[in-house]
């Protein structure tokens, strides 16, 4: 809903009743993930649930839901006889929940919007099907809740689970018994998390850092660029960065909170900067730690880090040379290779051309792993590994 929030809020504040369609589950090569939304009011529509495949059908259903006042859980897929008959030609399946939304049905929407815009974590839990009332909703913050799913014990169970999901930025469906029993699955609850954007910490005020900051922002990260040299570390040189910090990199990293969604990109390319920095970075829970440099630089860096006391498990977390092997040369191409590695690690892709594969295109969900992506081929020269 983040993509359509501004339009939805305008309609809600104007006292309108509109249809809100949300992808709540996907199977096979579904074009958009759970949480993707489309809002419909009259002949206006905002957002997308399928990238265009079934938008027309969802648009019509949203209008029907507004007229009836009753939410609908609808599955869209393909038929064996005619892939075009339903509209989802990619071969995937989408479960879409379509509900009427107004100040009356969703009184907490203003508070949810304020939290999202203010980067305060918030999640919305909605009953999709089962013995509860479909469309019943509960809004959960880390320290409070509002609304009800109908039963106190269900509220309590959902609150506990959702706060765990919210801490990780996870969106998806959970199943319970009618009274919140976790061992049962008769009732389906969809949880949409609105967590603050993950952070990308870029160290090294060089031209490659400017390109990485730009693509990090494009991918939705809160981007920080840090370097100890004030003459190079300026907002003018890094206009896409959310923060530009003049500080010794390892001192800055020890002063901030790092979580599993944080990406650390070490582009300093200088042992006096990157070894102390990586000594700190590899001991954090960061989901990605990558460092620029040739293979010769990498081997020297590993030896220095080992002498500093890092163990084998910590050293294996280092993505170095940074990025996927795309043959990149320019800062912009290198930034693309780093972004590609981040996406690959998040979703578990192979990194190979799709045309060389077969079967499903999209995986089942986030995958986090360690190990090499480059194989044994040398990275060209002493430039960036990408």
Secondary structure as UniProt FT lines:
FT   HELIX           2..4
FT   HELIX           5..13
FT   TURN            14..15
FT   STRAND          18..27
FT   TURN            34..35
FT   STRAND          37..41
FT   TURN            42..43
FT   STRAND          44..47
FT   TURN            51..52
FT   HELIX           55..68
FT   STRAND          72..76
FT   TURN            83..86
FT   TURN            89..90
FT   STRAND          93..101
FT   TURN            103..105
FT   TURN            107..108
FT   HELIX           109..117
FT   TURN            118..119
FT   STRAND          122..129
FT   TURN            134..135
FT   STRAND          137..141
FT   STRAND          145..147
FT   HELIX           152..168
FT   STRAND          172..176
FT   TURN            178..179
FT   TURN            182..183
FT   STRAND          187..194
FT   STRAND          199..203
FT   HELIX           207..218
FT   TURN            219..220
FT   STRAND          222..227
FT   TURN            230..232
FT   TURN            235..237
FT   TURN            239..240
FT   STRAND          243..246
FT   HELIX           249..254
FT   TURN            260..261
FT   STRAND          263..266
FT   HELIX           271..281
FT   TURN            282..283
FT   STRAND          288..291
FT   HELIX           295..307
FT   TURN            308..309
FT   HELIX           312..316
FT   STRAND          318..319
FT   HELIX           331..347
FT   HELIX           354..356
FT   TURN            375..376
FT   TURN            381..382
//
